[in-house]
Amino acid sequence: MKQKSQKSKDDMWRNVVVIAGAVILFVVTLINTAFSFDKLNEYFDKQSLYIQSVEYKSILFAHILITFAAFFIYFGILAAACISYTNKKKADKRKAKDALESVNRKFEFQSQIVDSFSRLYCAMYNVDIVNDKIYEIVSEGEIKQIIGDEGNASEKLLELCDTYVSPEYREDMASFVDITTLEFRLKKSPVVRFEYQTDDEVWHKAAFITEKCTDGAISQVLYVTRVIDEEKHKELEYKNGLLAAIDEANKANMAKSDFLSRMSHDIRTPINGIIGMIDIAKKNLNDEQKIVDCFDKMGDASSHLLKIINDVLNMSKLESGNIEFTDERFDLKELIDECVSDIMAQALEQGISVRKHDITFEHSYVVGSPLHIRQILINIYSNAVKYTERGGYVKIVSEEIDCDGANATYKFVVTDTGIGMSERFMKNIYQPFSQENHGARTTYQGTGLGMSIVKKILDNMGGIIEVQSKEGIGSTFTVILTLPLAENNYERKNEETDSDVAGCDILSGTNILVVEDNIINMEIAKFMLEEEGVNVITSENGQEGLNTFMRSDINEINVILMDLMMPVMDGMEATKAIRGLDRPDAGTVPILAMTAKAFSEDVIAVKEAGMNDHISKPIDKNKFFDTIKKWL
């Protein structure tokens, strides 16, 4: 302002000097003009006397020129002064206009800021900390009614706490709006915030905002409030989701620890039995009956250990979603008969009768995954036998309940007179490792995974399972499953069903190539085959097996038993190589996978590679010979 005032004074004095100079020049010009005219008159009066005087003429002419020049200079200066004055006025007007436009722009910008804040905040107030006053900028609704246009800041904000804020937040809100401590808090941070709920459970966020002065003193602050209900609910939902995820992770860790503890017990128990029976057998080499008893118990322990491993691996596959279901044509009635036969020995040993009603399927041949259906039925059948006391019975009923021409629906009902289950336990029956009590693990030797596996397989196959049970009376399991019907021209293989295959003439004299890299597994297979009169040819890897087959005569080798995981060349590659040979029997010789890879996807893979069938390890003697005979 001082600079502008000084400049105005300078401009004023400059204009005064110009005008004074112009006036002086004008006066001088008038004097000179008068002198010139006086001389001119004198010239005309004395023309005759001075007409010859050149000097007088020159002086007179000079006076006339000076006069005209002075008039021109005067009018030039006057014109310049007028133009300068006019330009100055125009410049001043432009500056005034620009200044006004700048003020308007600032006012418009500030209005936009206020308007934007008013849309963001439901209340904005200016708070004078020094005088404890509050002034409205923008407000609406109940906050406006409570605080009003202006008033005592402490009183109005405390009234807001008591009448607007939910009771559970009032005490903290009162501390937040305490004017006496506000300056201290704002010196630490230019913004302090507080979130609260109103009586109608709407979330708000209040804030005091300030700019620190150069001297550090704070006298004026901005108090704002906005509704954050939607974003707060999202935040709470996210936090609850995190807490739920953490809870699930903790449960998973606990389940993992519990699983390891259970598996440690369940795996060590049969291993301890096997090791113990081996020691007892070694110390009773002369007692044949004792040795046979030890071997029988080792066999039982081994079977139990194998079931534990299978259950855990199957459950892992089901949990990960990596299980694959096949679409094979098979005889459902025959599969049920096989499952019942599998549990008969266990039932007879426990003194339990199995009452199997005749199966009267109108459609026996279906398409599906027989491995998984067998798994469902075996789990339910074996559980029924396992949990039934001596003298009890298990009743098995299978029937076709519906058919639409393309699909048939089957119902499998298993009823036992066993120990039954409580209503509380039945709610968790399909949870992994669930058992009525921990003592059942020792008494009945189960992992608690069987029904979990059954439920997950049925869920994946679109089936359902129901259970009814009473403690001390027994249980009834009902499975309903819909399967596509097989084509009418489905031909059934003629298969040997007698499980006792010792001494079968069909095996005697046959030539079987065993491709196996593990010495112990080779020894076991060779012993079992030679015991039945089979001529065994051995190879230690896929490449060697391929070479052996190439060296053999046409149709000399009747069956090839092929391991999968071997050095040099694996079983898959060897099978493809054999099938690709240019000889008549390359495409017809039965190649059977003999492997510890026993999942359904492994069965699919070996058949896609060109193998005819699958035998899983550990080898079950009856199934081993049944499968070989099927392809001879």
KEVEX-375848 format. One line per field, with one value per residue (C-alpha): residue number from 1; x, y, z. Coordinates in nm, 2 decimals. Layout:
N
seq <- NUM ...
x <- X ...
y <- Y ...
z <- Z ...
This chain:
632
seq <- 1 2 3 4 5 6 7 8 9 10 11 12 13 14 15 16 17 18 19 20 21 22 23 24 25 26 27 28 29 30 31 32 33 34 35 36 37 38 39 40 41 42 43 44 45 46 47 48 49 50 51 52 53 54 55 56 57 58 59 60 61 62 63 64 65 66 67 68 69 70 71 72 73 74 75 76 77 78 79 80 81 82 83 84 85 86 87 88 89 90 91 92 93 94 95 96 97 98 99 100 101 102 103 104 105 106 107 108 109 110 111 112 113 114 115 116 117 118 119 120 121 122 123 124 125 126 127 128 129 130 131 132 133 134 135 136 137 138 139 140 141 142 143 144 145 146 147 148 149 150 151 152 153 154 155 156 157 158 159 160 161 162 163 164 165 166 167 168 169 170 171 172 173 174 175 176 177 178 179 180 181 182 183 184 185 186 187 188 189 190 191 192 193 194 195 196 197 198 199 200 201 202 203 204 205 206 207 208 209 210 211 212 213 214 215 216 217 218 219 220 221 222 223 224 225 226 227 228 229 230 231 232 233 234 235 236 237 238 239 240 241 242 243 244 245 246 247 248 249 250 251 252 253 254 255 256 257 258 259 260 261 262 263 264 265 266 267 268 269 270 271 272 273 274 275 276 277 278 279 280 281 282 283 284 285 286 287 288 289 290 291 292 293 294 295 296 297 298 299 300 301 302 303 304 305 306 307 308 309 310 311 312 313 314 315 316 317 318 319 320 321 322 323 324 325 326 327 328 329 330 331 332 333 334 335 336 337 338 339 340 341 342 343 344 345 346 347 348 349 350 351 352 353 354 355 356 357 358 359 360 361 362 363 364 365 366 367 368 369 370 371 372 373 374 375 376 377 378 379 380 381 382 383 384 385 386 387 388 389 390 391 392 393 394 395 396 397 398 399 400 401 402 403 404 405 406 407 408 409 410 411 412 413 414 415 416 417 418 419 420 421 422 423 424 425 426 427 428 429 430 431 432 433 434 435 436 437 438 439 440 441 442 443 444 445 446 447 448 449 450 451 452 453 454 455 456 457 458 459 460 461 462 463 464 465 466 467 468 469 470 471 472 473 474 475 476 477 478 479 480 481 482 483 484 485 486 487 488 489 490 491 492 493 494 495 496 497 498 499 500 501 502 503 504 505 506 507 508 509 510 511 512 513 514 515 516 517 518 519 520 521 522 523 524 525 526 527 528 529 530 531 532 533 534 535 536 537 538 539 540 541 542 543 544 545 546 547 548 549 550 551 552 553 554 555 556 557 558 559 560 561 562 563 564 565 566 567 568 569 570 571 572 573 574 575 576 577 578 579 580 581 582 583 584 585 586 587 588 589 590 591 592 593 594 595 596 597 598 599 600 601 602 603 604 605 606 607 608 609 610 611 612 613 614 615 616 617 618 619 620 621 622 623 624 625 626 627 628 629 630 631 632
x <- 0.00 0.28 0.45 0.13 0.07 0.43 0.39 0.07 0.25 0.53 0.29 0.11 0.43 0.54 0.21 0.25 0.60 0.49 0.19 0.41 0.67 0.40 0.26 0.60 0.67 0.33 0.41 0.75 0.59 0.33 0.61 0.81 0.51 0.43 0.79 0.78 0.46 0.60 0.91 0.70 0.50 0.82 0.95 0.65 0.67 1.03 1.05 1.20 1.47 1.56 1.46 1.82 1.91 1.97 2.05 1.72 1.55 1.73 1.64 1.28 1.26 1.42 1.17 0.89 1.04 1.09 0.73 0.59 0.82 0.72 0.35 0.42 0.62 0.36 0.07 0.29 0.36 0.00 -0.11 0.14 0.02 -0.34 -0.26 -0.05 -0.34 -0.59 -0.37 -0.32 -0.69 -0.74 -0.47 -0.62 -0.96 -0.80 -0.62 -0.94 -1.13 -0.86 -0.86 -1.23 -1.23 -0.95 -1.16 -1.46 -1.26 -1.13 -1.48 -1.61 -1.33 -1.39 -1.77 -1.69 -1.47 -1.74 -1.99 -1.77 -1.71 -2.08 -2.14 -1.87 -1.95 -2.30 -2.17 -1.89 -1.82 -1.56 -1.44 -1.27 -1.07 -0.96 -1.32 -1.48 -1.72 -1.86 -1.99 -2.18 -2.04 -2.26 -2.48 -2.80 -3.04 -3.02 -2.67 -2.80 -3.09 -2.85 -2.56 -2.75 -2.58 -2.34 -2.30 -2.07 -1.85 -1.81 -2.18 -2.30 -2.05 -2.13 -2.50 -2.43 -2.27 -2.56 -2.84 -2.70 -2.42 -2.49 -2.45 -2.15 -1.95 -2.06 -1.78 -1.51 -1.68 -1.69 -1.32 -1.27 -1.47 -1.31 -1.20 -0.95 -0.73 -0.79 -0.49 -0.25 -0.38 -0.37 -0.01 0.09 -0.12 -0.30 -0.60 -0.76 -1.05 -1.31 -1.56 -1.89 -2.24 -2.56 -2.86 -3.01 -2.68 -2.55 -2.17 -2.02 -1.66 -1.59 -1.26 -1.09 -0.86 -0.61 -0.31 -0.02 0.08 0.44 0.45 0.28 -0.03 -0.37 -0.68 -0.92 -1.00 -1.25 -1.49 -1.64 -1.86 -1.95 -2.15 -1.94 -2.20 -2.16 -1.78 -1.77 -1.99 -1.76 -1.46 -1.63 -1.73 -1.37 -1.24 -1.49 -1.39 -1.02 -1.11 -1.31 -1.02 -0.78 -1.03 -1.05 -0.67 -0.64 -0.89 -0.70 -0.38 -0.55 -0.70 -0.36 -0.20 -0.49 -0.45 -0.07 -0.14 -0.41 -0.20 0.10 -0.10 -0.29 0.02 0.25 0.00 0.00 0.37 0.43 0.22 0.42 0.76 0.64 0.51 0.84 1.03 0.80 0.82 1.20 1.21 0.96 1.10 1.04 0.67 0.49 0.15 0.30 0.47 0.15 -0.04 0.23 0.20 -0.18 -0.15 0.11 -0.12 -0.41 -0.19 -0.06 -0.41 -0.51 -0.21 -0.28 -0.64 -0.52 -0.28 -0.55 -0.81 -0.56 -0.46 -0.82 -0.92 -0.64 -0.74 -1.10 -1.02 -0.80 -1.06 -0.81 -1.01 -1.11 -1.42 -1.41 -1.70 -1.67 -1.94 -1.98 -2.22 -2.36 -2.51 -2.17 -1.99 -2.23 -2.18 -1.80 -1.83 -2.04 -1.79 -1.51 -1.67 -1.80 -1.47 -1.46 -1.83 -1.78 -1.47 -1.67 -1.97 -2.20 -2.45 -2.49 -2.84 -2.82 -3.15 -3.16 -3.08 -3.35 -3.23 -3.41 -3.10 -2.78 -2.53 -2.44 -2.18 -1.98 -1.67 -1.68 -1.38 -1.55 -1.89 -1.70 -1.54 -1.88 -2.03 -1.72 -1.70 -2.06 -2.06 -1.74 -1.85 -2.18 -1.98 -1.71 -1.96 -2.19 -2.13 -2.10 -2.44 -2.58 -2.66 -2.61 -2.89 -2.81 -3.08 -3.02 -3.30 -3.37 -3.63 -3.66 -3.56 -3.62 -3.47 -3.13 -3.06 -3.15 -3.17 -3.06 -3.11 -2.87 -2.98 -2.76 -2.91 -2.71 -2.78 -2.46 -2.38 -2.56 -2.48 -2.60 -2.80 -2.52 -2.26 -2.47 -2.45 -2.07 -2.06 -1.93 -1.65 -1.30 -1.17 -1.51 -1.57 -1.82 -1.54 -1.17 -1.18 -1.33 -1.00 -0.85 -1.15 -1.26 -0.94 -1.08 -0.94 -1.28 -1.23 -1.46 -1.79 -1.61 -1.48 -1.83 -2.00 -1.75 -1.76 -2.14 -2.14 -1.92 -2.13 -2.46 -2.58 -2.72 -2.68 -2.91 -2.85 -3.08 -2.94 -3.01 -2.75 -2.75 -3.00 -2.83 -2.80 -2.95 -2.76 -2.94 -2.76 -2.94 -2.74 -2.84 -2.62 -2.64 -2.74 -2.49 -2.55 -2.77 -2.48 -2.26 -2.09 -1.99 -1.65 -1.65 -1.46 -1.36 -1.52 -1.37 -1.14 -0.93 -0.73 -0.45 -0.38 -0.58 -0.48 -0.53 -0.21 0.01 0.26 0.19 0.48 0.45 0.70 0.74 0.90 0.99 1.29 1.23 1.41 1.16 0.85 1.01 1.07 0.71 0.56 0.79 0.72 0.34 0.35 0.59 0.39 0.10 0.33 0.39 0.71 0.84 1.06 1.21 1.33 1.45 1.33 1.11 1.39 1.50 1.14 1.09 1.41 1.30 0.96 1.13 1.36 1.07 0.88 0.54 0.28 0.55 0.47 0.11 0.10 0.32 0.31 0.45 0.56 0.52 0.80 1.13 1.47 1.59 1.24 0.91 0.62 0.41 0.68 0.76 0.39 0.36 0.68 0.56 0.22 0.41 0.61 0.56 0.47 0.13 0.12 0.23 -0.13 -0.28 -0.05 -0.22 -0.02 -0.12 0.00 0.14 0.20 0.16 0.00 -0.36 -0.58 -0.86 -0.66 -0.37 -0.61 -0.73 -0.37 -0.25 -0.54 -0.47 -0.11 -0.23 -0.24 -0.53 -0.58 -0.45 -0.32 -0.24 0.03 0.04 -0.07 -0.39 -0.33 -0.69 -0.73 -0.39 -0.47 -0.83 -0.70 -0.44 -0.69 -0.93 -0.69 -0.56
y <- 0.00 0.24 0.17 0.24 0.57 0.69 0.60 0.81 1.11 1.08 1.07 1.38 1.59 1.48 1.60 1.94 1.99 1.92 2.16 2.43 2.40 2.42 2.74 2.90 2.80 2.95 3.28 3.30 3.23 3.51 3.76 3.66 3.68 4.03 4.13 3.99 4.17 4.50 4.46 4.38 4.70 4.89 4.73 4.85 5.20 5.24 5.04 5.31 5.36 5.01 4.83 4.78 4.65 4.27 4.22 4.35 4.12 3.82 3.91 3.95 3.63 3.44 3.59 3.47 3.11 3.10 3.20 2.94 2.67 2.77 2.74 2.39 2.28 2.41 2.24 1.92 1.92 1.99 1.71 1.47 1.56 1.51 1.17 1.07 1.17 0.98 0.67 0.69 0.70 0.40 0.21 0.29 0.17 -0.15 -0.21 -0.14 -0.38 -0.65 -0.60 -0.63 -0.95 -1.09 -1.03 -1.18 -1.49 -1.53 -1.49 -1.74 -1.99 -1.94 -2.00 -2.32 -2.43 -2.36 -2.53 -2.84 -2.86 -2.82 -3.13 -3.32 -3.21 -3.18 -2.91 -2.65 -2.40 -2.14 -2.18 -1.89 -2.06 -1.74 -1.61 -1.95 -1.87 -2.07 -1.94 -2.12 -2.15 -2.43 -2.67 -2.87 -3.10 -3.17 -3.03 -2.69 -2.70 -2.77 -2.53 -2.26 -1.97 -1.88 -1.92 -2.03 -2.30 -2.51 -2.51 -2.58 -2.86 -3.03 -3.00 -3.17 -3.46 -3.50 -3.48 -3.61 -3.86 -4.22 -4.28 -4.52 -4.25 -3.94 -3.94 -3.97 -3.71 -3.47 -3.50 -3.45 -3.12 -2.98 -2.63 -2.60 -2.87 -2.81 -2.58 -2.83 -3.11 -2.91 -2.81 -3.18 -3.23 -2.97 -3.20 -3.41 -3.65 -3.85 -4.11 -4.16 -4.30 -4.10 -4.21 -4.35 -4.55 -4.34 -4.31 -3.96 -3.83 -3.49 -3.30 -2.98 -2.83 -2.54 -2.39 -2.32 -1.96 -1.85 -1.78 -2.12 -1.96 -2.09 -1.87 -1.98 -2.34 -2.51 -2.76 -3.00 -3.31 -3.55 -3.87 -4.18 -4.45 -4.64 -4.64 -4.73 -5.03 -5.14 -5.09 -5.29 -5.55 -5.57 -5.59 -5.86 -6.05 -6.02 -6.14 -6.43 -6.51 -6.50 -6.72 -6.96 -6.96 -7.03 -7.31 -7.45 -7.44 -7.61 -7.87 -7.92 -7.97 -8.20 -8.39 -8.44 -8.55 -8.80 -8.92 -8.97 -9.19 -9.37 -9.44 -9.53 -9.78 -10.03 -9.98 -10.06 -10.37 -10.48 -10.42 -10.60 -10.90 -10.93 -10.94 -11.20 -11.41 -11.40 -11.52 -11.81 -11.95 -12.31 -12.23 -12.25 -12.16 -11.85 -11.74 -11.78 -11.58 -11.30 -11.29 -11.27 -10.98 -10.81 -10.84 -10.68 -10.40 -10.34 -10.33 -10.08 -9.87 -9.88 -9.77 -9.47 -9.37 -9.41 -9.21 -8.92 -8.91 -8.93 -8.66 -8.44 -8.48 -8.41 -8.10 -7.96 -8.02 -8.21 -8.54 -8.66 -8.88 -9.13 -9.21 -9.59 -9.85 -10.10 -10.34 -10.18 -10.50 -10.67 -10.39 -10.41 -10.79 -10.73 -10.47 -10.71 -10.99 -10.76 -10.71 -11.07 -11.19 -10.90 -10.97 -11.34 -11.27 -11.04 -11.28 -11.05 -11.16 -10.97 -10.98 -10.88 -10.86 -10.97 -10.69 -10.64 -10.36 -10.31 -10.13 -10.28 -10.13 -9.77 -9.51 -9.35 -9.37 -9.72 -9.66 -9.38 -9.56 -9.86 -9.62 -9.49 -9.83 -9.99 -9.71 -9.74 -10.12 -10.15 -9.89 -10.07 -10.40 -10.22 -10.05 -10.35 -10.58 -10.96 -11.13 -10.82 -10.79 -10.56 -10.54 -10.42 -10.31 -10.17 -10.07 -9.87 -9.61 -9.40 -9.40 -9.15 -9.35 -9.18 -9.18 -9.41 -9.33 -9.58 -9.60 -9.79 -9.85 -9.99 -10.07 -10.21 -10.30 -10.13 -9.88 -9.59 -9.22 -8.93 -8.64 -8.41 -8.61 -8.66 -8.28 -8.32 -8.67 -8.54 -8.33 -8.47 -8.68 -8.68 -8.97 -9.01 -9.03 -9.05 -9.40 -9.52 -9.46 -9.74 -9.97 -9.95 -9.84 -9.56 -9.22 -9.04 -8.96 -9.22 -9.03 -8.71 -8.88 -9.03 -8.69 -8.51 -8.77 -8.77 -8.39 -8.40 -8.67 -8.50 -8.76 -8.73 -8.91 -8.93 -9.09 -9.19 -9.33 -9.39 -9.47 -9.83 -9.93 -9.88 -9.66 -9.65 -9.48 -9.40 -9.30 -9.18 -9.15 -9.09 -9.24 -9.23 -9.56 -9.75 -9.83 -10.14 -10.31 -10.31 -10.64 -10.79 -10.94 -11.30 -11.27 -11.52 -11.43 -11.69 -11.50 -11.81 -11.84 -12.06 -12.34 -12.19 -12.37 -12.06 -11.91 -12.21 -12.20 -11.84 -11.60 -11.27 -10.99 -10.79 -10.45 -10.32 -10.12 -10.19 -10.52 -10.60 -10.54 -10.75 -11.03 -11.02 -11.02 -11.29 -11.52 -11.48 -11.56 -11.85 -12.00 -12.03 -12.19 -11.87 -11.82 -11.48 -11.26 -10.96 -10.61 -10.33 -10.03 -9.93 -9.93 -10.28 -10.40 -10.25 -10.43 -10.76 -10.74 -10.66 -10.96 -11.19 -11.40 -11.30 -11.37 -11.52 -11.28 -11.32 -11.03 -10.73 -10.60 -10.24 -10.02 -9.64 -9.46 -9.61 -9.47 -9.45 -9.48 -9.48 -9.71 -9.46 -9.41 -9.78 -9.86 -9.60 -9.74 -10.10 -10.00 -9.82 -10.12 -10.27 -10.62 -10.80 -10.84 -10.49 -10.36 -10.67 -10.78 -10.69 -10.43 -10.39 -10.10 -10.22 -9.91 -9.72 -9.43 -9.53 -9.22 -9.22 -8.97 -9.22 -9.50 -9.26 -9.17 -9.53 -9.62 -9.31 -9.42 -9.76 -9.98 -10.22 -10.21 -10.09 -10.29 -10.07 -10.13 -10.27 -10.57 -10.75 -11.11 -11.19 -10.87 -10.92 -11.25 -11.16 -10.87 -11.08 -11.36 -11.10 -11.03 -11.38
z <- 0.00 0.09 -0.25 -0.44 -0.25 -0.32 -0.69 -0.70 -0.55 -0.80 -1.09 -0.95 -0.92 -1.27 -1.42 -1.22 -1.36 -1.72 -1.69 -1.53 -1.81 -2.06 -1.90 -1.88 -2.24 -2.34 -2.16 -2.32 -2.66 -2.60 -2.51 -2.81 -3.03 -2.90 -2.96 -3.31 -3.39 -3.24 -3.46 -3.76 -3.71 -3.67 -3.99 -4.19 -4.04 -4.11 -4.43 -4.63 -4.37 -4.29 -4.60 -4.68 -4.35 -4.39 -4.02 -3.92 -4.16 -4.02 -3.66 -3.76 -3.95 -3.65 -3.41 -3.64 -3.66 -3.28 -3.23 -3.46 -3.31 -2.96 -3.05 -3.20 -2.90 -2.66 -2.84 -2.86 -2.49 -2.42 -2.65 -2.50 -2.15 -2.25 -2.41 -2.11 -1.88 -2.09 -2.10 -1.73 -1.67 -1.90 -1.72 -1.38 -1.51 -1.64 -1.31 -1.11 -1.34 -1.31 -0.93 -0.92 -1.14 -0.92 -0.61 -0.78 -0.88 -0.53 -0.39 -0.64 -0.56 -0.19 -0.25 -0.44 -0.16 0.10 -0.13 -0.17 0.20 0.27 0.04 0.22 0.57 0.73 0.97 0.96 1.23 1.31 1.67 1.86 2.12 2.30 2.35 2.36 2.08 1.79 1.46 1.19 0.84 0.71 0.91 0.87 1.05 1.42 1.46 1.33 1.58 1.87 1.80 1.60 1.42 1.71 2.08 2.36 2.21 2.52 2.61 2.26 2.19 2.53 2.45 2.12 2.32 2.56 2.30 1.97 2.05 2.15 2.53 2.48 2.30 2.50 2.76 2.49 2.27 2.57 2.61 2.23 2.22 2.54 2.44 2.73 2.60 2.23 2.17 2.34 2.12 1.80 1.86 1.83 1.51 1.29 1.27 1.55 1.48 1.66 1.53 1.71 1.66 1.71 1.90 1.57 1.52 1.23 1.22 1.22 1.21 1.38 1.34 1.46 1.19 1.23 1.07 1.30 1.33 1.31 1.68 1.75 1.90 1.80 1.83 1.55 1.45 1.21 1.36 1.09 1.10 0.83 0.80 0.75 0.80 0.47 0.48 0.85 0.79 0.51 0.74 1.01 0.76 0.64 1.00 1.09 0.78 0.89 1.24 1.09 0.86 1.16 1.36 1.07 1.04 1.42 1.39 1.09 1.29 1.58 1.35 1.20 1.54 1.64 1.31 1.36 1.72 1.61 1.31 1.53 1.76 1.48 1.27 1.55 1.70 1.41 1.35 1.71 1.67 1.36 1.52 1.84 1.65 1.46 1.78 1.93 1.61 1.62 1.98 1.90 1.58 1.70 1.78 1.45 1.60 1.77 1.45 1.25 1.51 1.50 1.12 1.13 1.38 1.16 0.87 1.06 1.18 0.82 0.68 0.95 0.87 0.50 0.56 0.77 0.49 0.22 0.43 0.49 0.12 0.00 0.24 0.12 -0.24 -0.16 0.04 -0.23 -0.50 -0.72 -0.72 -1.06 -1.13 -1.42 -1.66 -1.68 -1.77 -1.50 -1.34 -1.02 -0.89 -0.92 -0.75 -0.45 -0.43 -0.43 -0.15 0.06 0.01 0.12 0.47 0.52 0.67 0.91 1.00 1.06 1.27 1.50 1.52 1.32 1.06 0.73 0.59 0.23 0.05 -0.32 -0.55 -0.82 -1.04 -1.36 -1.49 -1.36 -1.60 -1.54 -1.62 -1.34 -1.12 -0.97 -0.76 -0.57 -0.54 -0.40 -0.15 -0.04 0.01 0.17 0.43 0.52 0.53 0.73 0.98 1.03 1.10 1.31 1.55 1.60 1.90 1.87 1.80 1.62 1.25 0.96 0.70 0.34 0.10 -0.25 -0.49 -0.80 -0.72 -1.04 -1.40 -1.68 -1.96 -1.95 -1.58 -1.29 -0.92 -0.67 -0.30 -0.07 0.29 0.56 0.90 1.20 1.57 1.68 1.96 1.78 1.81 2.01 1.85 1.95 1.76 1.45 1.39 1.35 1.19 0.86 1.02 0.97 1.26 1.43 1.67 1.95 2.20 2.19 2.33 2.00 1.84 2.04 2.07 1.71 1.54 1.32 1.20 1.20 0.83 0.67 0.68 0.58 0.27 0.19 0.23 0.01 -0.27 -0.27 -0.28 -0.58 -0.75 -0.67 -0.43 -0.08 0.25 0.55 0.89 1.17 1.50 1.87 2.13 2.23 1.95 1.62 1.31 0.96 0.67 0.35 0.03 -0.28 -0.61 -0.97 -1.24 -1.62 -1.78 -1.99 -2.36 -2.43 -2.61 -2.30 -2.28 -1.95 -1.91 -1.79 -1.47 -1.21 -0.88 -0.65 -0.42 -0.34 -0.66 -0.53 -0.78 -1.07 -1.39 -1.60 -1.45 -1.46 -1.75 -1.85 -1.92 -1.73 -1.76 -1.44 -1.48 -1.13 -1.00 -0.63 -0.52 -0.24 -0.46 -0.73 -0.49 -0.36 -0.71 -0.83 -0.53 -0.56 -0.94 -0.92 -0.64 -0.90 -1.17 -1.36 -1.56 -1.44 -1.66 -1.48 -1.58 -1.36 -1.55 -1.84 -2.10 -2.01 -2.01 -2.36 -2.48 -2.32 -2.50 -2.83 -2.80 -2.72 -2.98 -3.10 -2.83 -2.61 -2.32 -2.20 -1.95 -1.86 -1.50 -1.52 -1.24 -1.31 -1.13 -1.25 -1.35 -1.72 -1.86 -1.65 -1.70 -1.90 -2.16 -2.18 -2.24 -2.52 -2.67 -2.66 -2.81 -3.09 -3.20 -3.54 -3.44 -3.41 -3.03 -2.95 -2.94 -2.78 -2.50 -2.17 -1.98 -1.61 -1.40 -1.07 -0.87 -0.54 -0.73 -0.65 -0.70 -0.95 -1.17 -1.17 -1.29 -1.57 -1.66 -1.70 -1.93 -2.14 -2.17 -2.32 -2.02 -1.97 -1.59 -1.26 -0.96 -0.65 -0.40 -0.13 -0.33 -0.23 -0.33 -0.43 -0.64 -0.79 -0.93 -1.02 -1.23 -1.41 -1.49 -1.63 -1.91 -1.99
